[in-house]
């Protein structure tokens, strides 16, 4: 019986390590594929790039966007994929984020207040099997309604 328990413990340990190893790594330089993206009610940017440094649980994203609803902008956001809260500045307001894995998808959630308007944000990232396409579904909820923006990005 003791041998059986030891074997089960070893199998469970190896299986949990395999599951942890299956998490995608989003590191790299990414460019927007506007033809495959869906901007919902928002005007599309002229271009967008992301430089992602991902070493679980640390995730740093530097994004540069030309054009679009907020004009040209560059931002750097930091997340912790283990569910610990992080704070990033967005449009001059501090926004608290939590990020965690949902299977092989990374889901980041936030509630924000932009000039008295409460906004909920959910950012869900998935990576293609070959690791060359990042799909980012960004859900925005406001008092006026909800909508999604889907960014499809190709690895350089």
N, C-alpha and C positions, 0 to 999 in steps of 0.2 A: 504494500500500500504506500509506503514511504517513497519507494522508487517511482511509482506512478505519479505521485504528487510532485516530485522533483522534475520528472519529465514534462508534466503539464506546465509547471512554472517556467521551465526553459522555453517551451513552445510559446507561451504567452509573452514572454520577454522578447523573444526574437520577432514575433508577430507585431508587437507594438513598435519595435525599432523599424520594421519594414514599413509600417503605416507612416511613421514620422518621416522616413526617407522619401516617401511618395509625394510630399508636399512640393508644389512647383516653386521654382526660384525665378523671380521676375527681373533679376538684374539684367542690365543692358541699356542700350540706346534704342529708343523706339520712335517711329514716325507715324503720324496719323494717315490712315487710308480713308480719305473722305468719301470715296465712292462706295465703300462698304459700311460706313458709319451712318447713324440715324440721329439727327440733331433735334428731333421733336419740333417744338415751336420756336426754337432758338435759331438765329442765323449761324451758319457754320463759320469757323475760323478760316482764314486763308491757309494757315499751316499750324501744326502743333507737334512738338517733340517732347519726349520725356527721357530723362536720365534716371534710372532706377538702380539704387544700391540696396540689395536685399540679402541680409545675413540673419536669418530667423533668430530672435524675434524682431530684430531691428530692420526697419524699412524706411528709406529716405527717397523722396521723389522730387526731382527738380523739373518743372514743366515750363516750357516757353510756348506762348501762343501769340500768333499774329492775327489781328482782326478779331471778329466775333463780337458778342454783345458787350464785353467789358473793354474792348480795345486791346492793344498790345500789352502783354503782361508776362512776367516771369515770377514763379513762386517756388519755394522749397517747403515741402511738408514732411513731417516725420511721424511715423506710426510705430506701435509695438504690437506684433501679431499674436501676442499671448493674452490679449484682452485688457492689458493695462491701459489706463486712460492717458492720452497725450493731448496737448493743446497746440493748435496751429492758428496763425493769423490768416484770416480770409477776409478780403475787402475791408480791412481795418478793424475787424472784430475778432476776439478770441473765440475759437471753436474747439470744443472738447470732443475728441474722437475715441472710439474703441474699435479695435480690429481683432478679428478672430477667424479661424479656419472653419469652413463648413464643407467638409469633404476636401476636395482639391480646389475649392474656390475660397478666395480671401474676401471677407465681407467687413466693410468699415462703416460704422454708424455714427451719426452726430445729430445734435440738436443745436440750433444756432439762433441768435437774435440779431437781425440786421436792421438797424434803425427802427426798432420796435416791432418788426415783423418776425414772428417765429417761423423757422424753417427746419424741416427734418431732412436729413441727407442720408442716403445709403449708396455706397460705392461697392460694387461686386466685380471682382477681377477673376477671370479664368484664362488659362494658357492652353493653346493648342497642343496636341500630342507631340508635335515636333519642336515645340518651344519657340516657334517663330512668329506666332500671332497672339497678341494680348487683346482680349475683349473686356471692355470696361463698361458695365451698365450702371449708370449714375441716375439714381431716383431722387427726385426733388419733390417735397411736399410743402405746400404753403396754404394759407387760409383761402387763397383764390383757386386752389386746385393742385393736382399732382401731375407730373410728367416724367418721362425717362429720356435720357440721352445715351446713345450707345456709341462709344468710341472703339473703333477697330484699329489696332496699331501693329505695325510690322517691325520686327527686329532688324536693325541695320547689320 
